[in-house]
Amino acid sequence: MTTELTVQEGRPLTATDIKAQVQLIQQVMDAVMVRDVHYGTIPETNKPTLYKAGAEKILTTFRIAAYPREIEDLSTHDEIRYRVKVHGLSSSGILVGVGIGECSSDEEKYKWRRPVCDEEFDETPEDRRREVWKKYQGKATKQKQVRTQPADVANTILKMAKKRAQIDMTLTATAASDVFDQDLEDLPDSM
């Protein structure tokens, strides 16, 4: 079997082809990928979660190039939101998969941050600050937070939407969903 994913009009892949493809992904995972760098295991899940670095290894294995083709800016005055579609093209230019990813500054991890000092918290308007309970080293503690300025995380939001789309496309184009989950690392700890 070659390491290039081939798409031939009219000829479906055989069970042997598909089995070899899954085995190749598993071989790459065992030989080249590093836990917590290329993939990780989220507690209470059955499969490892594919990270961007791991998706890049799999795309390289199958010689698939990831092209962000459509970027939708769904932002409002108080939120940055992007939806990205990434197309996966084989080395011969054939479309082998499309992935969709979205990210928003209203997601918990982007919406709030710790204040620099108590004075910043006190001077922040009431509707843009809060106190929440968080677990830290096994203990519940109250934490002060202020609203992040959406523009301060705009580039991060765009990159996360692209990353999510790229991982989705990787799983779709290579049938790697048997081996990996997607985006579980993006879930808040409380979920």
C-alpha positions in Angstrom: 0.0 0.0 0.0 1.3 3.5 -0.8 1.1 6.2 1.9 -0.9 8.5 -0.5 -4.6 8.3 0.0 -6.0 7.7 -3.5 -9.4 8.4 -4.8 -10.4 6.7 -8.0 -13.6 7.4 -9.7 -15.9 4.3 -9.8 -13.6 2.0 -7.7 -14.5 1.8 -4.1 -11.8 0.9 -1.6 -11.7 -2.7 -0.6 -12.0 -3.9 3.0 -8.2 -4.7 2.8 -7.5 -1.1 1.7 -9.5 0.3 4.6 -7.9 -2.1 7.1 -4.4 -1.1 5.8 -5.3 2.6 6.2 -6.4 2.1 9.8 -3.3 0.1 10.5 -1.1 2.8 9.0 -2.7 5.4 11.2 -2.0 3.2 14.2 1.6 2.6 13.2 2.2 6.3 12.8 0.6 6.8 16.2 2.9 4.2 17.8 6.1 5.2 16.0 5.9 9.0 15.7 3.2 10.5 17.8 3.8 11.5 21.5 1.0 11.3 24.1 0.0 14.8 25.3 1.7 16.4 22.2 0.0 14.8 19.2 -3.0 13.3 21.1 -4.2 12.9 24.6 -6.8 11.0 26.6 -9.6 12.9 28.2 -10.9 11.3 31.5 -14.0 9.1 31.0 -13.5 8.8 27.2 -12.8 5.6 25.3 -10.6 7.0 22.5 -7.7 9.4 22.5 -8.4 13.0 21.3 -6.5 14.1 18.2 -4.5 17.4 18.6 -3.4 19.7 15.8 0.1 18.4 15.9 -1.2 14.8 15.5 -3.5 15.9 12.7 -0.5 17.4 10.9 1.4 14.0 11.2 -1.6 12.1 9.7 -2.0 14.6 6.9 1.7 14.3 6.1 1.4 10.6 6.1 -1.3 10.6 3.5 0.1 13.7 1.6 -3.0 15.7 2.2 -2.7 19.5 2.2 -5.1 21.5 4.4 -6.5 24.6 2.7 -8.8 27.0 4.7 -11.2 27.8 1.9 -14.1 29.5 3.6 -13.8 31.8 6.6 -17.1 33.2 7.8 -16.9 36.2 10.2 -20.0 35.9 12.5 -18.8 38.5 14.9 -21.0 41.1 16.7 -20.0 44.2 18.6 -19.3 42.2 21.8 -18.2 38.8 20.4 -15.7 37.5 17.9 -16.9 34.4 16.2 -15.5 32.6 13.2 -16.6 29.5 11.2 -13.9 28.0 9.0 -14.1 25.2 6.3 -10.8 23.5 5.6 -10.5 21.5 2.4 -8.1 18.5 2.2 -6.5 18.0 -1.2 -4.4 15.1 -2.2 -1.0 15.7 -3.9 -2.8 15.3 -7.2 -5.3 18.0 -6.3 -8.3 15.8 -5.6 -10.6 16.9 -2.8 -10.5 14.1 -0.2 -12.4 15.8 2.7 -13.8 18.9 4.2 -13.8 19.9 7.8 -15.8 22.6 9.6 -14.7 24.4 12.8 -16.1 27.3 14.8 -14.9 29.3 17.7 -16.2 32.2 19.7 -15.0 34.7 22.3 -18.1 33.8 24.3 -16.6 30.4 25.1 -15.9 30.3 28.8 -12.1 30.0 28.4 -11.9 33.1 26.2 -14.7 35.2 27.7 -13.2 35.6 31.2 -9.7 36.2 32.7 -8.3 36.9 36.1 -7.9 40.6 36.9 -4.4 42.0 37.2 -5.2 43.3 40.7 -8.2 43.8 43.0 -8.4 47.5 41.9 -9.0 46.4 38.3 -11.8 44.1 39.5 -13.3 46.9 41.6 -13.2 49.4 38.8 -14.7 47.1 36.2 -18.4 47.6 35.6 -20.6 45.1 37.4 -21.9 43.5 34.2 -18.3 42.8 33.1 -17.0 41.1 36.2 -17.9 38.1 38.3 -16.9 35.8 41.1 -17.0 32.1 40.3 -16.2 28.9 42.2 -13.3 26.9 40.6 -11.5 23.8 41.7 -7.8 24.3 42.3 -5.6 21.5 43.6 -8.8 19.6 44.6 -10.2 22.5 46.6 -13.1 24.7 45.7 -12.0 28.4 45.7 -13.8 31.6 44.8 -12.1 33.4 41.9 -12.5 36.9 40.7 -12.8 37.4 36.9 -13.3 40.2 34.4 -14.6 40.1 30.9 -11.9 39.8 28.2 -12.0 42.3 25.5 -13.1 40.3 22.4 -10.6 42.1 20.1 -7.8 40.9 22.4 -8.5 37.3 21.5 -9.6 37.7 17.9 -6.6 36.0 16.3 -6.8 33.2 18.8 -10.4 32.7 18.0 -9.7 32.5 14.2 -6.8 30.1 14.8 -8.9 27.8 17.0 -11.7 27.7 14.4 -9.1 26.8 11.7 -7.6 24.1 14.0 -10.9 22.6 14.8 -11.8 22.5 11.1 -8.4 21.0 10.2 -8.8 18.2 12.8 -12.4 17.5 11.5 -11.1 17.3 8.0 -8.3 15.0 9.0 -10.6 12.6 10.7 -13.1 12.7 7.8 -10.5 12.4 5.0 -8.5 9.6 6.5 -11.3 7.7 8.4 -9.3 8.2 11.6 -12.5 8.5 13.7 -12.1 4.8 14.6 -8.9 5.8 16.4 -9.5 9.3 17.6 -12.1 11.7 19.0 -12.2 15.4 18.1 -12.2 18.6 20.1 -12.7 17.0 23.5 -9.7 18.9 24.7 -11.6 22.1 24.0 -14.4 21.2 26.5 -14.4 23.1 29.8 -13.2 21.1 32.7 -16.7 21.0 34.2 -18.0 19.0 31.2 
